Amino acid sequence: MEVRDINRLKLVLVEKKRTAKWLAEELQKAPATVSKWCTNSSQPDLNSLLKISDLLGVDIKELIVREYKQYLMSQGVWA
């Protein structure tokens, strides 16, 4: 079963008035890679998450869905 919306990157970028293109340039990543992170079709590695949190000036926890078990239950994934 596929699990989605693990990260909150897209929301945090909006809150910080930054774009995925800006983030890709800062991280020296392909824009397509960052786009996949923003749509939760793939996930950044921990090192990338740390860099993103520094660039955006947020705690790394803000980049991750906080109540993951509760989220899974709400999606019908957790039995």
WOMO-V230848 format. One record per residue. N is the residue number from 1. RES is the residue in one small letter. PHI is phi in whole degrees, 0 to 359 (none if undefined). PSI is psi as a letter, one per 30 degrees, with the letter a starting at -180 (* if undefined). OMEGA is omega in radians with two decimals (none if undefined). Layout:
BEGIN
n;res;phi;psi;omega
N;RES;PHI;PSI;OMEGA
N;RES;PHI;PSI;OMEGA
END
This chain:
BEGIN
n;res;phi;psi;omega
1;m;none;k;-3.09
2;e;280;k;3.10
3;v;252;k;-3.09
4;r;235;l;3.08
5;d;55;h;3.09
6;i;278;e;-3.13
7;n;249;l;-3.13
8;r;247;g;-3.01
9;l;302;e;-3.12
10;k;301;e;3.14
11;l;295;e;-3.13
12;v;292;e;3.08
13;l;300;e;3.11
14;v;297;e;3.13
15;e;302;e;-3.10
16;k;268;g;3.12
17;k;57;h;3.10
18;r;238;l;3.14
19;t;249;l;3.06
20;a;296;e;3.11
21;k;298;e;3.10
22;w;301;e;-3.12
23;l;297;e;3.12
24;a;300;e;3.12
25;e;295;e;-3.14
26;e;296;e;-3.11
27;l;271;f;-3.05
28;q;56;h;3.10
29;k;244;l;3.07
30;a;293;k;3.09
31;p;306;e;3.13
32;a;297;e;3.12
33;t;296;e;-3.13
34;v;294;e;3.08
35;s;300;e;3.11
36;k;296;e;3.07
37;w;296;e;-3.10
38;c;293;f;3.13
39;t;265;g;3.14
40;n;63;g;3.05
41;s;278;f;2.92
42;s;211;l;-3.05
43;q;237;k;3.05
44;p;289;l;3.06
45;d;286;l;-3.07
46;l;299;e;3.11
47;n;300;e;3.10
48;s;295;e;3.10
49;l;300;e;3.11
50;l;297;e;3.11
51;k;296;e;3.14
52;i;297;e;-3.14
53;s;297;e;3.09
54;d;294;e;-3.12
55;l;297;e;-3.09
56;l;268;f;3.13
57;g;67;h;3.12
58;v;233;l;3.02
59;d;292;k;-3.12
60;i;305;e;3.14
61;k;297;f;3.12
62;e;289;f;-3.12
63;l;271;f;-3.05
64;i;241;k;3.07
65;v;302;k;-2.98
66;r;293;e;-3.08
67;e;262;i;-2.99
68;y;296;e;3.12
69;k;298;e;3.12
70;q;298;e;3.09
71;y;300;e;3.14
72;l;300;e;3.12
73;m;297;e;-3.12
74;s;293;f;3.13
75;q;269;f;-3.13
76;g;76;g;-3.11
77;v;269;e;-3.10
78;w;266;k;-3.11
79;a;258;*;none
END
